[in-house]
């Protein structure tokens, strides 16, 4: 079975989607470990409740970002993942660990990359007057949110949208987007061309 390690810092909604899809047999993959920089976050509690091996380390316990990343990714390497999924992980990774796992690490980002890397994407989209927003799954490289995009899901920005309403609608598309990408990678798909999530929640070549 395809083995997934998940990095998370927040509530764990995308982690929950992965776990439930695996349990239902809709995802031919197992979440074999959850790893975090926030021991009290929802994702850690969710993983422990599901009986998934979990490691949560405190960055302040390490002398540098590189030392923290080395410790955390040594734990990740120990579960022998085929794929590392960054799902709401809020720390920038050091170049050393990215280079070590670059060919098997993806990130879910709440914007239509290359637009709006970094934080506060929903507010920034509204401030810019964009008519469209969405989410991207991309490969992780040392530059922030700059790796090759595997697939995107798009939504329309509508009159009266707020950062909160956009976040809610984007998140509803994030879950199927991430699941379809992980399933495709488990099946060995190369993503030679970027894909998009259609209205039936299936991946198809982007226009």
VEXDREN-2710 file (C-alpha; in Angstrom, 1 decimal):
% VEXDREN-2710
k/r/px/py/pz
1/UNK/0.0/0.0/0.0
2/UNK/1.2/3.5/-0.8
3/UNK/2.4/5.2/2.3
4/UNK/1.7/8.8/3.2
5/UNK/3.3/11.0/5.9
6/UNK/1.4/14.2/6.6
7/UNK/2.8/17.5/7.9
8/UNK/0.2/19.7/9.6
9/UNK/0.0/22.7/12.0
10/UNK/-3.7/23.5/12.1
11/UNK/-7.1/22.0/12.5
12/UNK/-6.4/19.0/10.3
13/UNK/-9.4/19.2/7.9
14/UNK/-7.4/17.9/4.9
15/UNK/-5.8/15.2/7.1
16/UNK/-9.2/14.1/8.1
17/UNK/-10.2/13.9/4.4
18/UNK/-7.2/11.7/3.7
19/UNK/-7.9/9.4/6.6
20/UNK/-11.6/9.0/5.8
21/UNK/-11.0/8.4/2.1
22/UNK/-8.4/5.7/3.0
23/UNK/-10.8/4.1/5.4
24/UNK/-13.6/4.1/2.9
25/UNK/-11.4/2.5/0.2
26/UNK/-11.6/5.6/-2.0
27/UNK/-7.9/6.3/-1.6
28/UNK/-5.4/3.5/-2.2
29/UNK/-3.0/4.8/0.4
30/UNK/-2.4/4.7/4.2
31/UNK/-1.6/7.6/6.4
32/UNK/1.4/6.1/8.2
33/UNK/2.4/9.1/10.3
34/UNK/1.4/12.7/11.2
35/UNK/4.1/15.2/12.0
36/UNK/3.7/18.7/13.5
37/UNK/5.4/21.7/15.0
38/UNK/2.4/22.4/17.2
39/UNK/1.7/19.6/19.8
40/UNK/-1.7/21.1/20.7
41/UNK/-3.1/21.5/17.2
42/UNK/-6.2/19.8/16.0
43/UNK/-4.4/17.7/13.4
44/UNK/-2.3/16.0/16.2
45/UNK/-5.4/15.3/18.3
46/UNK/-7.2/13.9/15.2
47/UNK/-4.3/11.6/14.3
48/UNK/-3.9/10.3/17.8
49/UNK/-7.7/9.7/18.0
50/UNK/-7.4/7.7/14.8
51/UNK/-4.5/5.6/16.1
52/UNK/-2.0/7.0/13.7
53/UNK/1.6/7.3/14.9
54/UNK/2.2/11.0/15.6
55/UNK/5.3/13.1/16.3
56/UNK/5.0/16.8/17.4
57/UNK/8.2/18.7/18.2
58/UNK/8.6/22.2/19.5
59/UNK/10.8/24.5/17.4
60/UNK/11.9/26.4/20.4
61/UNK/13.6/23.3/21.7
62/UNK/16.1/23.4/18.8
63/UNK/18.9/25.9/18.2
64/UNK/18.0/26.5/14.6
65/UNK/15.4/25.9/11.9
66/UNK/17.8/23.5/10.3
67/UNK/18.2/21.5/13.5
68/UNK/14.5/21.3/14.1
69/UNK/13.8/20.2/10.5
70/UNK/16.5/17.6/10.7
71/UNK/15.0/16.1/13.9
72/UNK/11.4/16.2/12.5
73/UNK/12.4/14.7/9.1
74/UNK/14.4/12.0/10.7
75/UNK/11.2/10.9/12.3
76/UNK/9.4/11.2/9.0
77/UNK/12.1/9.1/7.3
78/UNK/11.6/6.4/9.9
79/UNK/8.0/5.6/8.7
80/UNK/9.3/5.1/5.1
81/UNK/6.8/7.3/3.3
82/UNK/6.2/7.1/-0.4
83/UNK/4.8/10.6/-0.3
84/UNK/5.0/13.5/2.2
85/UNK/1.9/15.8/2.1
86/UNK/2.2/19.3/3.6
87/UNK/-1.4/20.0/4.5
88/UNK/-1.6/23.2/6.5
89/UNK/2.0/23.0/7.7
90/UNK/2.9/26.6/8.5
91/UNK/6.7/26.5/8.7
92/UNK/9.1/27.2/5.9
93/UNK/11.2/24.2/5.4
94/UNK/15.0/24.4/5.3
95/UNK/16.7/23.7/1.9
96/UNK/18.5/20.7/3.3
97/UNK/15.4/18.7/4.0
98/UNK/13.6/19.9/0.9
99/UNK/16.5/18.7/-1.2
100/UNK/16.5/15.3/0.6
101/UNK/12.7/14.7/0.0
102/UNK/12.1/17.0/-3.0
103/UNK/11.0/14.2/-5.4
104/UNK/8.3/12.9/-3.0
105/UNK/6.9/15.9/-1.2
106/UNK/3.8/18.0/-2.2
107/UNK/2.0/21.0/-0.7
108/UNK/-1.6/22.1/-0.8
109/UNK/-1.7/25.9/-1.1
110/UNK/-4.9/28.1/-1.0
111/UNK/-4.4/30.1/-4.2
112/UNK/-4.0/29.7/-7.9
113/UNK/-0.2/29.6/-8.0
114/UNK/1.9/31.3/-9.1
115/UNK/-0.4/34.0/-7.8
116/UNK/-0.4/34.7/-4.1
117/UNK/2.3/32.5/-2.5
118/UNK/2.6/32.8/1.3
119/UNK/-0.1/33.8/3.8
120/UNK/-3.4/35.6/3.8
121/UNK/-4.3/34.6/0.3
122/UNK/-8.1/35.1/0.6
123/UNK/-7.8/38.7/1.8
124/UNK/-5.1/39.4/-0.9
125/UNK/-7.4/38.0/-3.6
126/UNK/-10.2/40.3/-2.5
127/UNK/-7.9/43.3/-2.2
128/UNK/-6.7/42.8/-5.8
129/UNK/-10.2/42.5/-7.2
130/UNK/-9.7/39.1/-8.6
131/UNK/-12.6/37.4/-10.3
132/UNK/-11.3/33.9/-9.6
133/UNK/-9.6/32.1/-6.7
134/UNK/-8.8/28.5/-5.8
135/UNK/-6.2/26.0/-4.5
136/UNK/-3.1/24.4/-5.9
137/UNK/-1.2/21.2/-5.2
138/UNK/2.4/21.6/-6.1
139/UNK/5.7/19.8/-5.6
140/UNK/7.8/21.3/-2.8
141/UNK/11.1/22.9/-3.8
142/UNK/13.4/25.2/-1.7
143/UNK/11.6/28.4/-2.9
144/UNK/8.3/29.2/-1.1
145/UNK/5.2/27.9/-3.0
146/UNK/7.2/27.9/-6.2
147/UNK/7.4/24.2/-7.2
148/UNK/5.7/22.8/-10.3
149/UNK/1.9/22.8/-10.0
150/UNK/0.3/19.4/-10.3
151/UNK/-3.3/20.4/-10.3
152/UNK/-5.6/23.3/-9.3
153/UNK/-9.3/23.8/-8.4
154/UNK/-11.0/27.1/-9.2
155/UNK/-13.9/29.0/-7.8
156/UNK/-15.5/32.3/-8.8
157/UNK/-15.2/35.3/-6.5
158/UNK/-18.7/36.6/-6.0
159/UNK/-20.1/40.0/-4.8
160/UNK/-20.1/40.2/-1.1
161/UNK/-17.3/37.6/-0.6
162/UNK/-15.2/38.0/2.6
163/UNK/-11.9/36.3/3.4
164/UNK/-14.0/33.9/5.5
165/UNK/-16.5/33.0/2.8
166/UNK/-13.8/32.5/0.3
167/UNK/-11.8/30.3/2.7
168/UNK/-14.9/28.1/3.2
169/UNK/-15.6/27.7/-0.5
170/UNK/-12.0/27.1/-1.4
171/UNK/-11.6/24.5/1.4
172/UNK/-14.6/22.6/0.0
173/UNK/-12.6/22.2/-3.2
174/UNK/-9.3/21.6/-1.5
175/UNK/-10.3/18.2/-0.1
176/UNK/-11.2/16.5/-3.4
177/UNK/-8.3/18.2/-5.1
178/UNK/-5.8/16.8/-2.6
179/UNK/-7.4/13.3/-2.7
180/UNK/-7.4/13.1/-6.5
181/UNK/-3.7/14.2/-6.6
182/UNK/-2.6/11.7/-3.9
183/UNK/-4.5/8.9/-5.6
184/UNK/-3.0/9.8/-9.0
185/UNK/0.5/9.7/-7.5
186/UNK/-0.2/6.4/-5.8
187/UNK/-1.1/5.1/-9.2
188/UNK/2.2/6.4/-10.6
189/UNK/0.9/9.2/-12.7
190/UNK/3.6/11.6/-13.7
191/UNK/1.6/14.8/-14.1
192/UNK/3.5/15.6/-17.3
193/UNK/1.0/18.5/-17.8
194/UNK/-0.9/20.5/-15.1
195/UNK/-4.3/19.2/-14.3
196/UNK/-7.5/20.9/-13.0
197/UNK/-10.3/19.6/-10.9
198/UNK/-13.6/19.6/-12.9
199/UNK/-17.1/20.0/-11.6
200/UNK/-17.3/16.3/-11.1
201/UNK/-14.3/16.4/-8.8
202/UNK/-12.1/14.5/-11.3
203/UNK/-8.8/15.6/-12.7
204/UNK/-8.5/16.6/-16.3
205/UNK/-5.8/18.4/-18.3
206/UNK/-5.9/22.2/-17.7
207/UNK/-6.9/24.2/-20.7
END
